[in-house]
Amino acid sequence: MKKNVVRLINASKKDLQGITGRDLKASILKSEGRVVMGQHLIFAGDGLVRGVNNTELMKAFGADMVMLNTCNLKGEDLNDVKANPGMQGMTLQELKERVNIPVGIYLGCPGKNEVPKDKIYDLEGMLATEDNIKKCQELGSDFIVLGGNPGCGTSIDDVIRTTKLAREICGEDMLIFAGKWEDGITEKVLGDPTAERDAKEIIKELIDAGADVIDLPAPGSRHGISTHMIQELVQFTHTYKPGTLAMTFLNSSVECADEQTIRHIALMMKETGADIHAIGDGGFGGCSTPENVLQLSISLKGKHYTYFRMASTNR
């Protein structure tokens, strides 16, 4: 582990050089529940602003980390414009050098459930197969997020099984996120009181399989999910295996709501006690509106740390 790991919310380019997965985990933990993660939908097009991509934009508006969704990993890197238009011809390493914050890759967990006939992106290219997990590691992904995009048929059993596989492949250092914050086709999210299975038992299985971070839906952004329920699951995550982190995920198209709604949900997310707070990509051009990333950041960590992240690219 790197000596004197700095809190991620005020870590500069210099602080993050050579950071390992274990260092990143410690850096997030030190940030006391104020880390903001953006999500960039790679297949959706070039992005909101000509000349910069959405990851750069979200970092400029206060995101401390960015997760790339719908990456097509079939090529040598992510710089094939046709396969990954949102990368705008950049490799993963080139993108990381531009934003100087941790950038990770979201992988959908393969399963046996029914998959819709109308595919809007290349499911195979973004699935958490053995080859694609290895590819993420080879490309220098700072973390891996395991889940299932809406409508892709991923069950929680698929996520548990894939978490174990990813840990076996990547070894101890890779920071692995896992959980269920989206419905998929029919299965309920973690924290839904109408779910058939006990969420705490699922969290146990995910942690035992090797998950460093448990992903949960944000109260106020998904129907039927309350602050109290998610708070209880976060507390269980933190105590079942001390050092395990929790992430709340603001999505379900609410990431493109008005700023006052984002502010209200952000405060509920913080009440849960989660360590990382993510905002989805269901906006225009492959990310939430930048103003909402900014509002989430200000609500969770104040203007001081938000402005630091916005201005510290080359520090």
Helices and strands as residue ranges (DSSP letters): G 8-10, H 13-16, H 21-30, E 35-41, G 42-44, H 54-60, E 65-69, G 85-87, H 92-99, E 103-108, H 123-126, H 130-139, E 143-147, H 156-170, E 175-179, H 199-209, E 213-217, H 227-240, E 245-250, G 254-256, H 259-271, E 276-279, H 290-311
